[in-house]
């Protein structure tokens, strides 16, 4: 979390998947039991599953992937020490064993974590998977030429801050020990009760040193999962996966691996993907998407067709769209001004601008509403559904602005229904009722991102969003509100520059907990405490609506990332 440039890559990746709608948590189609979707035939093995996506599966190397919980397509090829529980809704936000026999055994203060590999694990060539392979896989993720993965290991592992990977330093990381072929031990700089979540990241996938081809490894990574790569064209634009015959369901309780072949086709326009899934002709009848949502207009059309509506999966990912304030910029240095804007917000108009209530849920908390995050309902500045202009004016008067004020709201010009002109205009209209004149400053996407994450350029009032790397309050609150993560010479995400010793201390205290349910409750309480400072105005949590082909069966969408899980899908 202290390598914001890499975190920015993840946030950008999440945003890409939201271009058509708004985005994300989990139930089945139209909130029914997802496994019953299209249940006119039981799931069975065989056939070809097609995945139609916009973004290519670039850098198909476990060291380089920045994925939530092992990702979707990558987790068909790469197994990790732990993984997501492949269940619908809230149960899917739990971490469960994958290559390991359990989710990890911590020492008393959670600074040492020990894992034991299951017996009988094999690669696609039939050779045994060992703990040394996992250690090597992690070490190569530190190599500069294989950058792009999550930053946590560099921060968390003892002595890892300046490590440059095994190509430059063959001695490896002393913080990772492999006393035998099935045991691996991690020594951390500080207590981290959520290490089992981190162990779901693809950097924990085993890589046999003898088969490592460096930057070319992505062309044919050695599979530890149910499928192996047989073709990778144009850097992940076209991927073909076939069964790994040495994978055994006896060692993998999570992946069903029903299809014989998985054909991933990327670089497609969003509207084309939805049209093809809607028509479900030929191979498209057994197709899904893992990155394309239905937009407002498309959803309206689909909702009017019962057969199509039955083929819509609904999901919610831990993600919040919000207004951010820079308290170093006047008049936002006055908490009363920030509170006034909080009261004046018309969340119903913002939700409508985001595509309507089917695609966005109004938010008054920074944490998403899923249990795993520790969600504690609160509304510290009640605006109702349409805003409380009178209360806002009262606060502005107390702050010395009896005649209102004029401010500038910075937003992105990207049509993402999140930080885009539609949302900005809805805010502009609402604040006008409270005597606040809002001038809009739209920036192109790259310029927008560079501006709001630069300490020297950060505007006083702008739109922002955040999604967690795993379903917990930790990776949600810490990057935004931990004062020790303020970055002065890189991408900074603590936009409110909060450096409250009590907040920092509570983050550390929660990180020591290995009881994740207990930790969740404290994350929720911390969210409310921080919310009182009005450094953000939560607006909405997005909802994913995604079509799938007419002959697709066994739909599973979890609260981990709100995306249909291809490891569970069967084709007719």
N, C-alpha and C positions, 0 to 999 in steps of 0.2 A: 504494500500500500504506500510505501515511501518512494516508489518509482513511478511518479505520475505519468510520465510519457508513455509507459506501458499500460497504465490504467486507462489513459486516454484512448489507447487503441481499442480496449475492451468496450469502453463506453461508446465509441464510434461504431463498433461492430453491432452493439445492441441497437443503436439508433438506426442503422441500415435496415434492420429487420422490421422497422416500424414505419417505413416510408408510406405504405399504403394505408395503414390505420393508425392506431395508437397502441398499445400493446400488452397484455398478458396474464393469470394464476390458474387454477386448474380444476376442471371437472370434465365430464365428457361432453359430447355434442349437446348443445342447448341445456347444459347442466344436468343431463341424465347420466346414468352409469355408462361411462365411455365404452366399456367392454361389450355392451349390448348393441353398439352401433352396427347397423347392417348385419344383424345376427341371423340372417336367413340360412346361414351355413356356418358350421363350426370352423374355427381356425385350423389349418393343417399345413404341413410342410410342402414346399415346392413352389414353382413359378418364379416370375421376375417382378420385383418391386421397382418402380421408376420414381425417382425423386426429382421434381422440377423446382429449381431454385434460381434466384436472381444472382446472388453472390457466389462466385467460384469458391471451391474448397481449397484455397491457396495454402501454401506452406504445409503440406500434409505430412508433417513431421511432429511427433509428440513434444519435442523440445520447443517448437515454435508456435504451437496453437495456444490461443488464449480462450479457453472454453470454460463454460460453467458446468462443473461436475462431469468432466470428460466429454462434454459436447454431445451431439446427436450422431452425425455420420462418423466422426472419429471414434466414438465408443463402440462402433461395430468392429473396429480393427484393433483398437488399443484398450486393453484392460489395465486397471490401476489397482493400487492397494485397497482402496475403498471405492464405492460408487453410489449413485443415487438409488433409492428404493424405487423400482419401476412400478409404481401404483398410481392410480388416479388421485387427484386432489391433494389434501393435506398429508396423507401417509407418504406421498412421493417426495416430501421435503426432508425425509429422514436419510441419514447416511448409513450405509450397510456394507458388510465386507464384500470384496470382489476377489482379487488374487489372495488376499490375506484371510486368515481364519476368523478374524474379528475386526472391530474398528480401531484397534490399537490399545495398548496397555501403558498408561502413563505412570511415571513415578509420582511421589507424593505431591510435588509442586508443579506437575505438568511441564517440566523442562526436558524430560527424557521420554520418548515414545518408542515402544518396541512392537514389532509385527512379526508374525510367523506366516510363511506362505503355505497355501494348501498343497497337499501331495498330488503329484501327477500332472502338474501344469506343463503344457508344451507349446512351442511355437509352431508356425505353419509347416516347418520342415521336420517336425517330430523331435527336435532337441528340447531338453528340459529348460524351463524358465527358472533362474536362480535369483537369490537376493543380490548377488553381485551385479546382475543385469539391471536391476532396479536402481542400484547405486550409480552405475555407469550412466543410465538414462537420465538421471537427475543431474549428474555432473556435466554431461554434454549440453544441458539446457543453459549452462552458464557461459558457453562459448559465444563470443560476440557475433560470429557469423551465423549463429542459430538463435538469435534474439527474437523476442516477440511473445514469449510465454508470460505467465503470471509472475509478479516480482517477489512474492512472499518468501520464497526459500532463501533468497539472498539476504533478506532482513532477519529471518528467523533462525537460520542455522548458525551455530558457533563458527566464527572464522570464515564466513562465506562472503562477506561484503566485497572483497577485492578479488575473489577467485575468478579466473578466466577460462575455466573449462579444461578438459583432459587433453585437448590438442596442444595446449601450451604448458599445462602442468599435470603431468601424468601421475603425480602422487595422489591426486584426488582430494576429496574433502574428508578430513579427519572426523568431522561431526557426524558422518554416516558410517556406521560400523556394520560389518557382515560377519559375525562370529562363525556362522556355518551357512550352507547353501540355502537354508530356508528361513533364516533369521536376519532381520535388519533393524538397526537401532538408530534413532535420530536424537541428537543433542542440540537443544535450542538455547538461544540467548536469554529468553525470558519465558515465563509461563504462557502456554497457548493451549487452552482447553478445547479449541476448535480445530486442532491439528487433523482429526479424522475428516473434516470437511476439505481441508487443503489436500489431503491424500487422494481426493477424487480427481485432481487436476491431471492433465495428460502428461505432465512432466514426471509423474510417478509410473508411467508405463515402462516396462522392461525393454532394453535395447541390447542385443548381443554385440559385444565389442567387436568381434570378428566380422560382423556383417555391417558395421557402421561405415557408410560411405560419405560422411560429412554432409555437405549441402545437397548432395544428390540422393540422400537417404529418403527424401520425400517421394521420390519416383517409385520406390518399392520398399516401403518400410516393412519390417518383419512382423507379421501379425501374431498377437497374443489373444485375439478375440475370435468371434465366430466366422468372420469373413477376412479374406486376404485381398490385397490390391492386385488385379491382373492387368489393369490399364489405367494410366493417369495422363491425360492429354491436356496441353495448354495450361499447366499449373493448376490443376484441379477443376478446369471447366467441364471436363468429362471424365468421370471416374467409374470404373467397372469393378465391382466386388463379387467374388465367388466364395463358396464355402471353404473354410479352413477345416479340413478333414480331421485335424489333430485336436481341434477344440472339442471339449466334452461338456455337455450340459450338467454332468455330475459335479463339476467344479464351478459351475456358473448358474446360480439360481435366479439371476436377474434378466439375462437376455434370452428371449424365446427363439430368435433366429429362424423364423419360419421359411422365408423365401430362399431359393437356391442361389439367385442372382440379384444384385442390387445395382441398378443403372442410374447414376447421378448425372443430371444434365443441368448445367448452370449457364449464366449469362443471358437469361431470358427476361423479357419485360414482364412486370407484375401483372398487367392486364392480360397478357398472353397466357401466363400461368393459370390465372383464374378462369379464363375462357376454356382452356384445355381441360382443367379439372371439372368444370361445369358440364362440358359436353361428354366427357368420359368415353371418347372413341378409341378403339384399338388399345394400344399399350397404356393410354391415359386412364383407362378404367381401373388400372391397378397402380395408380400414381398418387403421391402425396407431395406436400411441400413442407420444408422446415424453416422457411424464411419469408414467406409471403402471406400477408393478411388480406382480408376483404376490406375494401374501403367503404365509406358511407353509402355511396351510390350502388356499389356492387352488393352490399349487404341488404339494402332495401329490395333489390331485385330478387336476391336469393330467398329472402324471408317470405316473399309472395309465392314461392313454389315449394310445396310441402316435401317433394322428393329431394330437392336441393337442400332445403333447410335441414333435412335429416342427415345430410353429409357435411355439416359444419361442426368442427371441433372448437370448443371454447376453452381458453386458458388464461391464467393470470400469473405473471412473473413479478417478482419483488422489484418494483420499479415505481418511482415517483416523479411527477412533473411539478415544478414549483417556481415561484418567483424568488430570486436571490437578491439580497441587499449587500452593498459594500458600506459598512458603517464608518469608513474613513472619508466618505464622500458626503457632503452636505446635500440635502437636509436629512439624509438617512443615518446620520450620526445620532439623531434624536430618536429614542425608542418609541416615543409617542407618534412620530410620523410613520414609523414602520407598523405600529399597531393600527393606526388609522387606515392604512392601505389594507391591512389584514381584514378589518371590519368591512371595508367598502367592496371587497371582491364579490362578484356575482358568479358563483360557481356553476349555476345552471347554464349561463351563457357560455362559460368556458367549456363545459362538458359538451354543449351543442357544437361549439367550434372544433372540438376534437373528434366529432363524428357522431355524437349522441350517446345516450346512456348505455347502449349496447356495446360501445367501444371505449367508454371511459367512465370511471366511477369517481365521484367527488371525494376529495381528500381534505381532512383537517389535521391529520397527523403526518409527520415526515416518514415514519416507518410505514410500509405497506400493511394491509389489513390481515395478512396471513399469520396464523398462530406461531409459526416457526421463527418469525422475526421478533416475537415478543410484543406484538401489537397491543397497545392499551388505548382504548378510545378516549379521545379528548378533543375539545374545541375551545381553546383558550380565548379566542376572539370571535364569538358567534356572529356570523354574517347571515345566517339563514340560507335560503337557496338563492336569494337575489341581492344580498348585500345589505348592510346597515349603514346607510349614508349619514343618518343623523348622529350616530355614535362616532363615525369617522370625523365629521365636522367638529364635534365637541373636542376630540383629541387634537385636531389641527389648531383649533383656537387656543387650547392650553399650551401648545407648542409654539405659539406666536405667529400663526398663519390664519387669522380670522377670515381673511378674504380668499382662502385657498392657496394653492401653489402650482407651479408648473415644473414637471419633471420629464426626463427622457427615459424611455424603456427600450433597451437593446434586445433585439431578437434575431433569429436566423431567417434568411429568405428561403431556406429549404422547405419544400412542401411536405413536412413530416407530421403535421397535425399535433405537434408537441411544443416546439419552440418557434413556430412559424407565424406568419402574419395573421392568420385567422385567430390564433390564441391572443396575440398582442392586441388586436383590434377589440376583442371581447373585453379585455382588461381596460383598455382605453375608454370604452363606452361606460363601463361600470364606475370607474373612478371619477368620471365627469360629473356624475350625480352627487358626489361628495365634495365637489369644488376643486378637484385635482385635474388639471389639464395635462394630458400625457402626449408628448411628442414621441413618435416611433422612429427608431433607428434600426433599419434592417441591414444585416451584413451577410455576405456570401458565406457558405458553410465553413470553409477553412478559416476565413478571417474571423468569423464569429467565435469559433472554438479557440483560436489563438488569443483573441482579445479577452474573453471572459476568464481564461485560465492563466493570464499573465498578471502578476501582482502589480506591475507598473501601469498596465493598461485597463485593469478591471473597472468597468463602469459601476455606477452607484445602484443601478436598478435594471435587472435583466432576467430573462427566462433561462431556466436550467433544468436538468433532469439527472437522475442517478439510478443505477441498478446494481444489485449486489452480486458478488462472485459466487456466493453460496447463500442458501436461505437462512440467514441469521442477522441479528441486528449489528453484529460486529463490523463486517465489511460494508455495512450501510452507513452507520453513524461515524465510525472512526475517521475515514478519509475526509469527511465533510466538517467534522467538529473537533477533532483532536488537534490541539494547538501545536503539538510536536510534528505534525504533518504539513504545516505551512511551508510551502516551497517558494523561496525568493528568486531562484535562478532557473526555474523550469515550470512545468505545468502544475499549477496550484488548484486544488479542489476545495480547500477550506476557504470558501469565498467570503464568509463572514469574519474571517480572521479571528475566530474564537480561540482563545488560549486561556481557558478557565482551569485552574489547578484542580478544582473539585471534579470537573468533568474528566480531565485527563486521568485522575486517580481512580475514578469509577470505571473507566475503560480498562485500566490495568487490572482492577479487582475482578471485573467480569471475565476477563481473558484467563484468569487463573482457574475458573470453574470448569470442571469436566462434566458436570451435570448440566447438559445443554438446556433442559427444561427450566432449571433454576436460572441459568444465564439469560434465557429468553425473557423472563419476567423482569429482570433488572435492566435489560436493554429497553423494554417498554417504558419503565419508570424514568430512565435517563432521557429518552426521547421527549417525554412530557416536560422534564426539567429544562432541557435545552429549548424547547418550543416556547417557553415563557419569555425568552429573550428576543423573539420575533425577528430572527435573522433570516428566516425564510417564510414564504407563504405557500404551504402545500396546496396544489390545485386539483390534481386528479391522478389516479392510478389507471393506466391503460389496460385494455382487455383485448386479447387476441381472438380473432374469428378466422378460422382457416378451413377451406374446402379440402376434401379428399375424394379420390375416385370412387365410382359406384361399386367396384368389386374389391374394395379394401376392407379388411376385417380387423377386429381386436384393437380398437383405438384406445390408447392410454396417453393421458395428458396430466402431468403432475404439477404440483405447486413449486417444484424446484426451478423450472424455467418456463412453464406454461406452453411448451411446444410439443406437438405430436411426436411420440417416441418410435422411431423406425425399428428399434430392436424388438418391439412387441407386435408389429404389424404382420398380418397374414394376407395373402391375396387369394382370390377365389379360383 
